[in-house]
Amino acid sequence: MKNGICPKCDGTIIVQGVRVIDRSHGGAQQDLSVAVYSNPNAWLFKGQVMTELWACVCGVCGFTELYATNPDVLVKAAVTAQTLGVPKKEDESEPE
């Protein structure tokens, strides 16, 4: 939807840069965010990397897409996690 056209209704009234708000237990507002751990198997200091989300909203049908503010930091953390040897699930094991 960043291109100004809604993928659901082909509408062209797009509101970009919409803040996505999350509320904590105490009711405080904060930006909704996503996280990746660069060392998910660690007991402590898992290397949490976070980035906020923002949205594009179609003004015709209301369809909403979320975007990460800094997707590159998530990618770097995910690559680091893979190189540290995150164990594979049983169904992902390599054939012998």
ABEGO torsion letter per residue (X at the ends): XAAGBBAAAGBABBBBGBBBBBBBAAGBBBBBBBBBBABAABABGAGBBBBBBBBBBBAAAGBBBBBBABAAAAAAAAAAAAAAGBBBBAAABBBX
